[in-house]
Amino acid sequence: MTSSLATVGRPIRSLAAAILIALPGCRVSPSVNILGSFFPAWLISIVIGVVLTVVVRRLFVAIDVASHLRPAGLVYPCLAGLLILATWLILFGS
């Protein structure tokens, strides 16, 4: 049984090539300076989206629409996702 070094090294080279191809995408990460501290833009979008979801839910309860939204366990996470992505596009989409 013979195994050459070239056959063993082929998966390692493929993995190294995939990592090197993916690395340039990590170089430019959008970040926002808040009081001298840099926060990732996606984190800010999540916080704003969740806060907006709570506000919209309170609005739905106030106008008596919340009782008609079923299943609530599906409606509100989808609403949060919509508001998070909309916040990302409005604030950071170029």
Solvent accessible surface area in square Angstrom, and as a share of the most:
residue,aa,sasa,rsa
1,M,239,1.07
2,T,135,0.79
3,S,90,0.58
4,S,60,0.39
5,L,154,0.77
6,A,57,0.44
7,T,78,0.45
8,V,86,0.50
9,G,17,0.17
10,R,139,0.51
11,P,88,0.55
12,I,117,0.59
13,R,142,0.52
14,S,68,0.44
15,L,112,0.56
16,A,46,0.36
17,A,50,0.39
18,A,56,0.44
19,I,90,0.45
20,L,121,0.60
21,I,141,0.71
22,A,66,0.51
23,L,96,0.48
24,P,71,0.45
25,G,67,0.64
26,C,96,0.57
27,R,186,0.68
28,V,124,0.71
29,S,81,0.52
30,P,68,0.43
31,S,60,0.38
32,V,44,0.25
33,N,89,0.46
34,I,76,0.38
35,L,182,0.91
36,G,63,0.61
37,S,55,0.36
38,F,140,0.58
39,F,77,0.32
40,P,46,0.29
41,A,0,0.00
42,W,144,0.51
43,L,65,0.32
44,I,31,0.16
45,S,1,0.01
46,I,69,0.35
47,V,83,0.48
48,I,61,0.31
49,G,0,0.00
50,V,71,0.41
51,V,83,0.48
52,L,73,0.36
53,T,15,0.09
54,V,77,0.44
55,V,85,0.49
56,V,35,0.20
57,R,114,0.41
58,R,172,0.63
59,L,97,0.48
60,F,47,0.19
61,V,77,0.44
62,A,83,0.64
63,I,103,0.52
64,D,97,0.50
65,V,51,0.29
66,A,20,0.15
67,S,61,0.40
68,H,143,0.64
69,L,44,0.22
70,R,165,0.60
71,P,83,0.52
72,A,35,0.27
73,G,66,0.64
74,L,108,0.54
75,V,41,0.23
76,Y,33,0.13
77,P,80,0.50
78,C,80,0.48
79,L,31,0.15
80,A,18,0.14
81,G,29,0.28
82,L,113,0.56
83,L,33,0.16
84,I,37,0.19
85,L,118,0.58
86,A,35,0.27
87,T,10,0.06
88,W,79,0.28
89,L,122,0.60
90,I,141,0.72
91,L,96,0.48
92,F,55,0.23
93,G,41,0.40
94,S,162,1.05
